[in-house]
């Protein structure tokens, strides 16, 4: 059986990638505009969802 791992990033990495502040990042996550999930109190965001958000937001 082949196991595929999804590349997950943290809030801090998201902020670096999008060049935004933590407050803006949390707003994106809580609004559902950026797909992610929580494990306990920690948000986990897939790089694929960040790429999708960028494409949708920039109309690329």
C-alpha positions in Angstrom: 0.0 0.0 0.0 1.3 3.4 -1.0 0.9 6.2 1.5 0.8 9.8 0.2 1.5 12.6 2.6 0.0 16.0 2.2 2.4 18.9 2.6 1.1 20.8 5.6 2.1 24.2 6.8 1.6 26.2 10.0 0.1 29.7 10.5 3.6 31.3 10.7 4.5 29.6 7.4 1.3 30.8 5.8 2.0 34.3 6.9 5.4 34.1 5.3 4.1 32.7 2.1 1.3 35.2 1.6 3.2 38.1 3.3 0.3 38.8 5.7 -0.1 39.2 9.4 -1.4 36.5 11.8 -4.8 38.3 12.3 -5.4 38.3 8.5 -4.4 34.6 8.3 -6.8 33.6 11.1 -9.6 35.6 9.4 -9.0 33.7 6.1 -9.1 30.4 8.0 -12.1 31.2 10.1 -14.1 32.5 7.1 -13.4 29.3 5.1 -11.9 31.2 2.2 -8.7 29.2 2.8 -9.3 25.5 3.4 -7.7 24.1 6.5 -8.4 22.0 9.6 -7.5 22.1 13.3 -5.8 19.5 15.4 -6.6 20.5 18.9 -5.8 24.3 18.9 -3.4 24.2 16.0 -4.4 25.0 12.4 -3.0 22.8 9.7 -3.1 24.2 6.1 -2.2 22.2 3.0 0.1 23.9 0.4 -2.4 22.8 -2.2 -5.2 24.9 -0.6 -2.9 27.9 -0.4 -2.1 27.5 -4.1 -5.8 27.2 -4.9 -6.6 30.3 -2.8 -4.0 32.3 -4.6 -5.3 31.2 -8.0 -8.9 32.1 -7.1 -8.0 35.4 -5.5 -5.8 36.6 -8.3 -8.0 35.2 -11.2 -5.0 33.3 -12.6 
